[in-house]
Structures are given as structure tokens and as C-alpha cells.
Amino acid sequence: MANPSVPRHVLPLLVLAQFAGTSLWFAVNAVMPDLQREQGWDAAAVGALTSALQLGFIAGTLVFAVLSVADRFRPRAVFLACSLAGALCTVAAWAMVRHYPALLAWRLATGFCLAGIYPVGMKIAAQWYTRGLGAAMGLLIGALVLGSASAHALRALSGTLPWPSLMLGVAALAAAGGLLLYWGTGDAPATVARVSTLQWRALGVIWTDRRVRSSVLGYFGHMWELYTLWVLVPLILATRLQGTDLSWAAFGVIGSGALGCAVGGWLALHWGSARVAGTQLATSGLCCLLAPWAMAAPDALFALWLLVWGTTVAGDSPQFSTLTARNAPPALVGSVLTLANSAGFALSIVSILLFVALARHVPLAHLLPWLAVGPALGLWALRPLWAADRQPVG
């Protein structure tokens, strides 16, 4: 990874800690079928709980960005504090899981805590890997993607694992991830001095810096498509599968994004991050447009289409984060990444609500091509970085 000064254990610990911390994201979603049977909740409960967590994450990232938390305080300490707090919120959700309003509140709080895990983990990676950052980000965000997909695997296993064990196990895993990162690594040798005042420039650099603006707008195009596809994957698969087979297939489709992240990170060392991000974004956009044909294709081609889509729809994410981290002012990296995450997840909620509502009235084969609007606009925004990315810097 062209970073001989970085101890070999740092990246594996970062990846494990990121996977463990972000496992909080779907702790409740994985046990919802059991809770729905026990409590008589309707299907809308899943969407409401997911939206509550997303809104908590957006609020948390806004607060963290405005207060420059990741740039004013030691990132490892922020990661640890938020991992422990998120674990406690999940334990509280387990204790009050039968009280739906309380469960919503605890999921909102969990989302807030995740603002100090996902973006802060990327900042720590950017501090250690001044070279080869694209490859490091590929593995780091690949862990997040695999954690996201694990909800479907947990659903498939829910017949043998009781739901309280799953929730408490996820809480313990998140706490262990924070402790692992804090005690298993130190501060990066090239760490930029922490700022002591609020960095309001982070709110403006996204628009005033041409290169940062290009990568962030490209990321927004990616976010329009990513989470909406993940929400719609079970509906797409339900046209051919059901039950446990559907859950395992959903895990495979979404989890394939981890492979896209890892391979994309390796390719970035040779091609450059902008070209890798653009190629994967264009491929996922093409998969959107192929939906009318693929939905009616034979099973083998249908599966291949979904696997290619699942691989590329997430595989560009690490390279957008790499470009933003590389081009932002060093003292503002944490705040800029956090702010970009906040706006990107807000956009994803708009996309999810729009497409889920339309899916009730429009056939998926006719609806899915409209997801390509995001990749198309993202590719247009990425043009300046694509043209400048002639010398790969990883």
C-alpha cells in the first residue's frame, strides 16, 4: 500500500473496528420480523425505525461538522466514546423494545452516535495513509458495506438465534470495536495539529474549492442511488424468491459491494481514484438503465445483473471519500467528510421515500431506470477530477 512507515496491524484493526461500530446500524432491522410477530406491528414500522436512525445520523453529522468535533478532539477518543454510547443506546433499545415510541427514540440516538464512528473512522484512515489512501478506504468502507448486508444474513439465521441475543451481541461488538481501535492503535505520525476553535470554513469549502466540490457532488449522485437500491433489493428479489432464499440472496447482492470497494481500492493505486469512482458509477448507472430487460431475463442473467449492480453501486464510495479527504484542507478533513456524509444521507432519505412510494404504483422494471439520474449527474460533476487524474496517487 506504499506506506512502509505504517505498522501492519493498523489497517486490519481499523477495518475490524469500523465493521464492529457500524454493525449498530441494522441491529433492530435484523430482528424486526420477530418483533412484528410478537407485537403485531405493521410493515411500516421497519421504514420508520430505519428513517429514525438515518435522521439521527444526519443530525449527528451536522452537529459534529459545525462543532468540528473530529478536528478539535483526538479522533480515536471520539470513535471510542461514540462506540460505547451507541452500544448503550442499543442495550436501552433492547430493554424497551416493546415500547415503540421509546424504541424510535433510542434508534434516533444510535444514529447520532454513528456520526462519530463512520466519518471519524475515515478521518483516522486519512491520517495514517497519506499514500495509498484509496486502497485503505476501499477496505474500510467495504467493512461498512458488509456490515450493512449482514442484516439480511441475520434474518436468514433468525430461526436459530433469539432476537435478544442478536441485539445484545451487536451492542457488545460495537463496544469491543471502539476499545480495539483506541487501545490497539496510536495517533498517526503525520497527524495534523488539532484546531482549538470552530472551523466554520468547513461549511463553505465544499462549494468554494473546485476539487472538493467535484468529489462531493459526485458522491451525492452516488448516494441518490445506493441506499434506495439497498432498500429495493428485497422487492426486486421477491419477484423470483421468497423466505430464507430471498434473505441470503439479498445478503449476497448487497454484500458484493464489499468486493467492489476492495478491488476498486486496489485499482485506484494504478488508475487513480477519480477514474475508478467514475467507472464504477457509470457501470451502476448502466445497470439502472438495463432494469426493463434484466427483470424479464433468465435467472442466470438476472442474478449476474444484480451482482454487477451490487458490486459497483457501493464500490465507488471509498474513492469519493478518498478524493474529498485528499483535496480538503488538512485541518478540515474530518469536518468536511462529516458534512458531506450528512448531506449525502439526507439526499438518500429523499430518494428512498420517493422510490418506495412510487414502487406501490409503478412496476419496478419501469421505475428502476430513474435511479440512473444520480449516476448521470455524479459523472458530470466528476469530470474535472477525471481529467486531472492522470498520475495515480492512490
N, C-alpha and C positions, 0 to 999 in steps of 0.2 A: 504493500500500500504506500510505498515510498515515504514512510515516516520512521526511519530507523531509530529515532530518539524516543518513540512512544513504546512503553512496555507492552509486551504481547497480551497481557491479561486485561488491558484497559477496554478494548473493543468488545470482547466476549462479555465482560461484566456490564458494560453499557447496554448491550443488546438484551441480556437477561433481565436487567433492571427495568428497561423500557417495556419489555413484554409483561413483566410482573405488574408494574404500575398501571399500565393501560388495560390490564385484564378487568379492572373495575368497571370499564365502560359497559360491558354486557352482562354483568353479574346477575342482574334481575331479569333481563330478557331471556336468559337461558332457562330460568325456572318458571317463566310465565305460564306455559301450558299447565303445569301442576297447580299453580295458584288460581288460574282461571277455572279449573275443575273444582277446586276446593271452595272458592269464594263466589263463583258464579259471575265473574267479571266478563264483559264482552270483549270482542277483538280490539275495540278502540283503545282499551287500556294499555296495550303494548305501545301503540303510537304515542299516547300521552306520556308514558314513562320515558320513552326514548327522547321525545321532544323536551321534556323537563331536564334531562341530563344535558342535551345539546344547548339549551338556553343557559344552564348553569355554567357550561364551558365557555360560552360566548361572554357571559358576564364576567367570569373569572379572567379570561384573556384580556378583556378591556381594562379591568382594574389593574392587572399585572403590567400591562403595557403603559398605562397612564402613570402608574407609580414607579415604573422602571424596576420592578422587583428583581428580575433576573439579572439586571445590570448593576444594581445597588448592593445586592447581597450575594454571598457565596452560593453559586448555583447548586452545589452538592447539598448544602443545608436546606435550600428551598425545595429541592427534589425530595429529600428525606421528610421534611415537615409535611409536605403535601401528600406523600405516600402514606404516612401514618394517619393523617387526618382523613384521607379518602377511605382507608381501611376501617377507621372508627365509624365513618358515615355508613359504610356497608354493614357493619355489625348492628348499628342502630336500625337500618332498614330491615335487617333480618328480625330484630326484636319487635318491630312494629309493622311487619309486613302485611298483616291482616287489616290494618287501618289505612285505607287507600290514600287519603289526603296526606297523612304523615309519610307514607312511602314516597309520594310525589316530592315532598319537601326534602327528604333525605337524598333522593336521586338528583335534585337540583343542587344540593350541597356537594354531592360527589362530583358532579360536572365542574363545579367551581374549583375543587381540589385538583382535577385533572389538568387545569390550566398551568399548574406548577410542576407537571410531570412531562407531558408530551413536548411542548415547546422548549422547556428547560433542558430536557434530555438532548434535544438538537443543539442547543447552545453549548452544552458541555462537549459534544462531539466536535463542534466547530472550533472550540478552544484547543482540543488535542490534535486535531487533524488539519493543520494548516495546508498540508498537501494530501492528496488522495481523499478529500472530503466527500466527493461523490460516492466513492465505494463505501466509506464508513456510513454515510447516510442511507445508502441502499440497504445495508444490513439492519440499521437501526429502525427505519420505517417499515422494513419487511417484518420485523418483530411485531410492530403495531398492527399490520395487516393480518398476520397470523392470529394475533390475539382477538381481532375483530371477527375473524372467521370461526374462532373456537366456540362462539355461542351456538352455532349450528351443530358442531360436534357434541357439545354438552347436551343439546336437545336430543340427539340420537342416543345418548347414553343415559338419559333421564330415567329410563325404566329400571336401571340398576343402581343409580346414585340418588339418594334422597335429597330434595331441594335444600334443606337447611345445611347439609354438608357442603353442597356446592357454594352457597353464599359465603359461609364462614371460611371455606377453603380459599376462595378468591381474596377475601379480606386479608388472610394470613399471607398469601402470596404477594400482595401489594406491599404489605409492611416489610416483608423479607427483601423485596426488591429495593426499597429505599435504604434499608440498612446495608445491603450488599454494596450498593453504589457508594454510600458515604464512607464506610469503613474499608472497602476494597480498593478504592482509588484515592488519589490525592488531587490537588489542583494542578492543572496543566502548566508546564514550564513557561509557555508563552502567553499566559493569562493576562488580558488587558486589565489595567488598574480599574477597580470598581469606582463608579461615579458616586458622588455624595448628594447630588441634587436631582430633582425630577428632570428627565430629559424630554422636554416637550417636542424637540426636533424629530423624535421617532414617529410622531403623528403626521409629520409633513414630508419626511424623507421618501416615503413610498411614492409620493406624487412629484416631488421636485428632482429626484435623482432618476435619470432616464433608464439606467440599467436595472435599478431596483424596481422601478415601475413596470418594466417589461416582464421581469420574472414573476412579480406579484400578480399582474393581470393574467399572465399565462396560468398561474396557479388557480386563479378564480375560475377560469374556463374549465380546468380540471375538476374543481370542486362542484361545479354545476352538474357534472356527470357522475362522479364517483359514488357518493353516498346514496343518490337516487337509484343507481343501478343496484347497489347492495340491498336496498330495501325491496326492489322489484325482482331480484333473482328468485326468491321462492315462488312468486307468481308466475314467472317465466317457466320454471321447472315444473310447476303444478300442472302445466298443460300436458305433461308426459309422465310425471312421477307423483308419488304420494308417500306419506308416512316416513319411516326411517330412511328409506332410499332417497327421498327428497332432501332430508336434513344432511345426509352425507354428501349428496351432490352439491348442495349449497355451500357446504364447507370446502369442497374441492374447488368450486368456481371462485369463491371469494379468496380462499387461501392461496390460490395460484398467483395472486398479486404479490405475495412474498417472494416468489421466484422472479417475478418481473422486477421487483426492487433490487434484489441481489445481483441478477445478471445485468440490469441496467447500470448498477454501480460499477461493476467490472468494466463494462463497455465505456463508461464515462472516462476511465483512465486513458483510453485510446482515442475516443471520438470527441470528448468534451461533453459537459453536462447539458448544454443547450441543445445539441444535436440529438442526444439520447432522449431528452424530455420531448422534443418536437416529434421525433419518430414514433415514440410510444403514444403521444397524444393524437397524432394523425391516424395511427392504427386503430386505437379505440374509437375514434370518430367514424372511421370506415365501418367498424363493427356495428355502430348505431345505424348507419345507413343500410346495412345488409339485413337488418331485422326482418323486413317483409319476406325476403327469400328464405332466411335461416329458420324462421318459425315454422315453415312448412317443409323444411328439408328432412331427409332421412336422419335417423337417430345419430349416426356416426358424425355427420356433418353438423348437426345441431350441437352435439357435445363439443366438437372442435371449435365451433364459433364461440361458444360460451367460455371455453378455456382460454382462447386467444384474447377475448374481451376482458375476462377476469385478470389475466396476466398484465395486460397493457394499461387497463384503466387505473391501476394503482402504481404501476411500475415507474411512472413519470414523477410521482410525488417527491421522492428523495432528491431528484435533480432540481426541481423547482426550489426546494428548501436550500439546496447547496448554492444555487445561483444567488438567492436572496442573502444568505449568510456571507457569501464571498464578496458581494458588492455593497452591502450596508456598511456604514462607518463602524469600525471595530467596537467602539464603546456603546453602540446602539444595537448590536446584533440581537441580543435577547429580546429587547422591546420590539424591534421590527418584526422578528419572526412571530412573536406572540400576537402582535396586532394583525399581521397577515392571516394567522390562524383564525383569529376572532372573526374577521370579515368573511373569510372563506367558509367557515362553518355557518355563519348567518345566511350566506347565499345558498348553502346546501339545504337549509331548512325550507327556504322559499321553493327550491326545486323539488324537494321531497313532497311538500304539501300540494304543489301544483300537479305533479305527475300522478301521485296517489289518488287525488280527486278525479283527474281525467281518466285514470285506469278503470273507474267504475262505469264509464260511458263509452270509451274508445278502445277498440281492440289493441292489444299490445303490439301487434305487428305494424299497426299504423301510428302508434304513439312513440315507440322507442326511437325511431329516426330523429325525432325532435331533440333528443339528448345531444345530438351532434352539434347543436348551436354552441354549446360550451367549448368543445374542442376547436371548432372553427374560429371562434373569437380568440381563444387562447393562442392558437397558432399565429394569428395575425399580430397579436401583442408580442409574441416571442421573436418576431423577425429580426429586430436589431441585435439580439444576443446570438441568434443563429448565424447571422452574417459575420459577427465578430469572433465566433468560436472556431478559429482556425488552428489555434495551438492548444491541444488538450492540456488542461491543468488539473484534472481530476476533481 
